[in-house]
Amino acid sequence: MIDALGEPQSVLVLGGTSEIALATIKEMPRNRLRRVVLAGRPSPALDAAVAELASLNISGAEAVEFDAKNTDSHGPIIDSIFDAADVDLVILAFGLLGDQMVAEEDPSHAVELATVNYTGSVSAGLHIARRLKHQGHGTLVVLSSVAGDRARRSNYVYGSTKAGLDAFAQGLDAALAGTGAHVLIVRPGFVRTKMTSHLPEAPMTTNPEDVAEIIVASLKKGRHTVYAPGPLRFVMAGLKVLPKQIFRKLPS
Amino acid sequence: MTASGTATRTEALTGWGRTMSTVATVVPAIHENEMANYIREASSRGVLARGLGRSYGDAAQSGGAIVFDMTTYNNFSLDQATMTVTAQAGASIDEILREIVPLGFFVPVTAGTRIITVGGAIAADIHGKNHHRDGSFGAHVLEITLLDGAGIVHTYTGNDPEFWATIGGMGLTGVILSATFTVIPIQSSYITVDTERAKNLDDVMSRMIERDHEYKYSVAWIDTVATSGRGVITRGDHATAEQCMQDGVTNYFDYDPKNIATAPGLVPSGLLNRWSVRAFNEGWYRKHPTHRTGELQRLGAFFHPLDGVQEWNRIYGPKGFLQYQFQVPDSAGYLVGHTLQKLREVGALSFLTVLKRFGPGNQAPLSFPQAGWTLAADVPAGVDGLGRTLDELDALIAAEGGRLYLAKDSRQSPSNFARTYPRLNDWREIRDRMDPNRVFTSDLSRRLAI
């Protein structure tokens, strides 16, 4: 259960190797966490994430096999996690950045991005929502992206999957009103992670720890959407209304 | 609607501190057979009884569960010959007092609010200003009737372990249906009160040690803003008819406490600040005389001063508040001052901080009171660094053999709880017999893995 000071006791991460999600867990008081489930495809990275949490004295860390693309498996996997005990906080963190140029040459790559980032999230998100509603409490954190705010030439396939995910999450939050469950949509800008290490940094670049701090603070405030860093909200508001002739000339 | 035709409602529930709400299906309690049906048909989310929601944390809520609103199950009767009241669990102490005080009786123990139910008083094993002399509410209960985890009705007395597991059992051993408890005869609805101001915390504590035993009721209010820990001790006894007569009071049993005000619905979170709290504490200290004896106060004014202001819990604003109440043995009395200092350092400003001496505890495994000191401080939940400060205090209190009150707790860790209630495993054995499938669950029981 989340306590009076807003600290959760149990966390489920879908996309268990997500650097932002792991940084978020590390941002929480360690003596309150009793169970951390890292769900993802079996990999040395997933095992390493579990081992790292254990080495930080975060108790109850475990890995669970989960594949975003295998939507038929989502229901049973999520049910078994929630059947064992309540989950206070779910971080929907899986996603592929992909390669825009490859996607344009090979649409099957674009389909893969759409399947993981959008279809997989819709499936998992609905199963999570069903269980949060059933237990009468809990928060689903959805890692969206500013890339979904306005499509850009350089990454519009990825951006469109995040736009779809973001719209889905907004609607899901509305649907959960009055059930005790909430959705927190997080829209980071450029974050220094292994997913982006090959890319040139954009203005207002942050680290996973910065995003984590914003997520934890937003959870305590009960917010529903947040940008990371916060001022990106205003930058994106401006970009969204910029005439396309100018928008397209901005450096990507 | 599963078990019958009673109208259910989906409702977000919180404790008195207005933190951590969860949503449950609330069922007005009407008939025991219907409640038994709900228990037999319970889902994995379970069932819980809720009274008037005065526990501060998450004791009377349970996300996704069936929560019986017991306040509709509230008949009671007084037997003047045996000086007992038999009440359904949802009857409130307020309703009972309005009936029995004019007849010359009073409840054996009352908390700082009378807006609680008999079921809640038993489940939390409440204590009052007379604990040093009379023990907690459970010590005055003769019989408890409850529905167990199979929906079967049992009646227990002090010879049964189930009776003691239910006292202080936070509603986790079953749904208390009714109980019989003793009442005390009174000669008036007044208390003769002696008030003294003490200039610092040592002074407060030594005066309490020296003379508490001379009074039936005793409590001290502590100024948490002043670093001295100065305070006001108020002690009293039920006024006799003669004392009332001397004071010109003719209507000895007149009893009709009224609401003076209701706190506004929307309170900005900045209302409670260093200055307003300081001003309140200063004013409260000054309003009391240095020394006054034999003042006649009405029962309501003496025992339940805050009940005159409805929904006063709103004054802490949208983030809510918590009450930190712990108990330590006399040998660890220094933790009272240490706690006040730590709360001051972290900026946890408190209006209402109350210090009280406990007498010996009772045989209920989860009952809170034990001989020594208890301090209760209301603090707003939104204070930065509060969690760490309270965790550190928890550890010091635990190391001295003290503990936190479950009816107030909203944040301690499961390990701290288990460490500080050494008879927890005895209690669990009895609970497992009464409710093997753990039908009775609350957010508190999940949070603390009770």
Interface residues (C-beta under 8 A of the other chain):
Chain A: M1 I2 D3 A4 L5 E7 Q9 P29 N31 R32 R34 D83 A85 D86 H134 Q135 G136 H137 G178 T179 G180
Chain B: T10 A12 G17 T19 M20 S21 T22 V23 A24 S44 R45 G57 D58 S62 G63 G64 A65 G320 L322 A381 L386 G387 R388 D391 S410 R411 S413 P414 S415 D443 R446 R447 A449
